[in-house]
Amino acid sequence: MEVKVFERPGKEWDEFASRYTDLIFYQSVWSEVLRKGLGGQPLYFYLMDRGEMVAGLPGVLLNFRVLRVYYASIPYGSFLGNPSYFMSMNELLERMFRRIGIDQSRIVQSPFTDPYTPAGYRSIVSKCSLLDLGRFNGERIESGYRSEIQRAVRKAERSGLTIRQAATKGEVEIFYKLYLSSMERNRAAAKYPLRWFYALFEEMVSRGKADILFAVTREGEYAAGVLVVHSPTVDHYLHNGSSKAYLENRPNDLIVDSMIRKAVMEGKSILDFMGSDPRDLSLLRFKEKWGSRSVDIHTYVKDYHLMRCKIWEAGRRMMESGLGSWLVRKIRK
């Protein structure tokens, strides 16, 4: 057995991955989002046995100067293929990671694939909220909503809000400003740079693999936006942003309503609200009020260079503090 790596994955990787999952985050097109959007080096490892690709781990190597981190992947990425090979592949990767100078590896469990806990990793738990779209009647979607949601959607419509899809690259910056506005209100660090959203537009939105949806006022003002990524049977609520000035008009509810209607019409089975910090109860309530079910999802972390990882962790905690988040938002602006 031998571990090899694709630095620019293509057809061969896609054919292998498609046998085990239909998630877009495991496909080669997503590697270009990671490369362009985060400046990382895609490394899609695969295990060969007797001339056959039997297991794989897609991800990206990010160089933060202080720390070189291998993420498998963002937002989801874990071992796929024949599970009987996962332990052997993990052991071989251990040696490869040390040899190429990786300081930390992070493997993110997917809620859509069978769980696997790699040996020697610690676990960080978050919540992932999944909405079963089979609960909705295609002709009367609103009948599947709680009364508070029905009222919120009607209020948004009465206020004159309508849904518009982003059509031009120039609207990426509008979405980014909404994203920064939400991060500032929530006193959270804006983890993703503007180039990340441009990469999503170029590689995903322009190819029909994602959409940026805006709630827009009668006057043409942008009240809120959501970036949704499409897998064949699942829609993923990847990013959102909103303007404080229009929150009372419930633009976020109107956008989610439109997402559900479109996904049901297209025959999708799940709306994936993605991961949340278990301590962020208000965000979890927003996701769960639509009828979604929140499940634990694990990020498995292993440190190979302890001192660098400790320095990085201290810096991360500082950046997630009130002052650190403020600094990040100022830099992003």
N, C-alpha and C positions, 0 to 999 in steps of 0.2 A: 504493500500500500504506500501511496505517496500523495502528499498535499501539494497542489499547484495553485496558481492564482491568475485570475484575469484582472489586468489593470484597466482594460477597456472592454467590459463584457459585451457580448453581442448575441447572435442567434444561438450559438451552442449553449450558452448559459440559460437563455430564455426558454429553450426547449426543455432543458432539465428542470428548471424551476416550475414551469407550467404543469409538470406532472404531479406536483405536490401542493401548489397553492395558486390561486388566481389573483392574489393581492398585487397591486401595481408597484408597491414598495420593494418587491423582490425582483422586478424586471430591470433590464439594462437601461431603459429610459430614465429610471430614477437615479441611476449612477451619475447621469449628466447633471441632474438637479443638484446633487451633492457636490459634484466637482465645481460647477459654475457658481452655485449659490453660497457654498461654504469654503471654497478654495481648498477642498480636500482631495486626497488621492483615493479614488475607488480601489478597493482590494476585495475581490470576490473570490474567496478561497473555495477549492473543491478537492474532494478526495477521490483518487483513482484506485480501482482495484481490478486487476486483470483486464485492463484496457477499458473499463467502464466507469463513468462518473456516478458515484454512489451516494455522496453526501456533499453539502455545500454550506457556506456561511457568507452572505453578502454584507458588505460594509464599506466604511470610508475611514481613512487615516487622517486625522486632523492634527496639525502641528501648531501648538499654542506657545512655542518657544520654551516655556517652562516645562511643558508636558506634551508628549506625543500620545494621543488617545485613539484607539481603534474602536469605532462605534459600529455595531452590527445590529441594526442600521438605524436610521432616523426616518420615521418614528418607530417602526417595527423592524426587527431583524433577528432571526434566531436560526438554529440549525434546521436544515430541511434535507429530505432524502430518506434513505433507509435508516430507521432509528438504531438498528443494531450496529451501525458504524459510528454513531455520534461519539461514543467514549473514545474510540481509537483516534478519531479526527481531532477531538479536543486535546488529547495528549500530544499529538504531532504539532498542533498549532501552538501549544505552550512553548516548545523549543523554537519554532519559527518566530513567534512574537519576541522572544528574548534576543534572538539572533539579529532581527532587523531593528531593534531598539524601540519597541513599543513599551511605554511606561505604564499604561493602563488599558484594559479592554473592558468594554461594556456591551452586553448582549441583552437585547430588549425582547421579552416574550411577546408573541403575537396572540391576541385572543381568538384568532381564527385557525391556529395550528395546534397540534398536540403539544403540551408543555414538556420541556426538557430542562433539567437543572444541571448545568455543567459543574463538574467536581472542582472544588477549590475556589469557588466564587461566593461572595456575599450577596445578599438580596436586598434590594430597595423596593418597597411596595407602593404602588399608586393605584388609582381606580380608573377603570375604563368603562364608559357607559355605552351600551348597545341598545338600539331601538329596533325591535322586531316589526318590520313594516307589514307583515301579514295580519296584524291586528286591525288594519284600516280597510274600510270599504272604499274601493276605488271611486265610486260615484258620489260618496258623501264622506270625504276625509274628516271633516269637522266633527262628525258624530263620534269619532274615536278620541276626541280631545276632552280634557276636563273643562268645566265651565269657565275657569279663570283664563284658560288659553283662548277659548272662543271669544271671551270679552276682549282680551288683549289684541287679537287679530282684527276684530271689528273696529276697535279704537284706532289701530294703525290705518286701516282703510278709510275710516271717516276723516282722519286728519289729512288725507291726501297722499299718503305714502304709496309708492309703487315700487315694484322690483325691476331692476335693470341689470343685464349682464355686462360686464366689462368687455369692451370691444377693441380698445386701443391700448398700446403699451403705456401711454401717458396716464391712464387710470391706475396703473400700478402704484404710482407715487401717492395718489389720492387714498388708495387702500392703506398704504403704509402709514400715512398720517393718522388715519382712523385707528390703526393698530397701536401706534405710539400713544394716542390719546387714551385708549383703554388701559394700556400698561401703566400710564401715569396715574389714572384714577385708582387702579388696584395696587399702586405702590409696588409694582413688580418690575423686574429687569426686562428690557426689550432684548431678548436673546438673539433674535434674528435680524441681520442687516438688510438694508434695502436690496442689495444684489441677490439675496435669497428669493425675494418676491419677483424680481425680474427673471431669474432663472425658472421659477415656477411658471411664469407667463410664457416664456419662450419655449420651454420644453413640454409643458403640460397644457396650459390653457389654449395656446395657438393650435394644438393638435387635437383638441376636443377631449383631452384626458383629465381636465379640471375646469372649473368655472370660478370666476369672481362675481359674486352676486351683491348688488347694492340695493339698499332701501333709499329711495330718492324722494325729496319733497316736491310739491307742486312747482316751487321756484327753482328746482334743479339742484338743490343742495343735497350733499351726500350725508345721510343720517347714520348709516351703519353698513358694514360689509362683511361677507364671509367668503373664505376661499375653501371650496370643496373639491376634493380629489376623487376621481372615479375608478374603482375596480369593477370588474364585470358584474358582480352581484352585490357590491357594497359601495356606499358613498361615505367618504371620510370628511368630517368637519374639522379641517386642519387648522385654520386660523380665523380669527374674527377681530373686528374693531368697530368702535362706534363713537359718535360725537355726544358729549354730555348734553349739548343744547337740545337734542331731540329724543332723549331717552324716555321721557314721559309719553311719547307717542308710540312706544313699543315697537321700534323698527326691528329689533332682534327677533321678536316673536313672528313678525311678518315674514322675515327671511327663512326661518326654520320651517314655517308652514309651507312656503313655496318649495323648499328643498324636499319636504316629505311628499308633496303632491307630484313633483317631477319624478322622484325616485319610484313611487308607487306606479305611476304611468309607464315607466320604463321597465318595470318588473324586477326592481332591486329587492333584495330580501332584508337588508340591514342598513340603518343609518348609524354610523359609528361616530359618536361624539368625542372619541379619542380620550387620552389620559387626563387625569386631574390629580392634584395633590389631595390626599384624603382629608386634609385639614381645611380645604377650601369648600366649606359647606354650602355657601351661597351658589357657587358654580355647580356643584353637584345637584343642588335643588333645581337649578334651571334645566339641567340635562334630564333629570329624572321626572320632572313634571310632565314631560311628553310621553311618559310611559316606558322610558328606557330602564334597563337593568344594569346596575353598576357591579362590576366584578373586579377582583384583585388582579393586577398585572405586575409582573416582576421584571425589574432590571437587575441583571447579574453583573457584578463588578469584581474585577481582580486587579490588584496593584502589583506591578513588577519592579518598580523603583519607588520604595516606600517614602523616602525623603521628598522627592519631587511631588508625589501624590499628596503628602501632608501639606506642602506649601500651596499646592493647587486648591486643596479643599479649604484651606484658610482663606484664600483669595475668593473662592466661590461663595463662601458664607458672607464675606464682606460685600460682595457684589449683590447678594440677595437681601442685604439689609436696606433700610430706608435710604440711607445716604448713598450706598452703592448703586441701588436701582435708579436713583435720581441722576447719578453721574453717567450711567449707561444710556439713559434716555437723552441726556444732553449731547453725548457723543454721537448717538444715532441721528439726532436732528442735524 
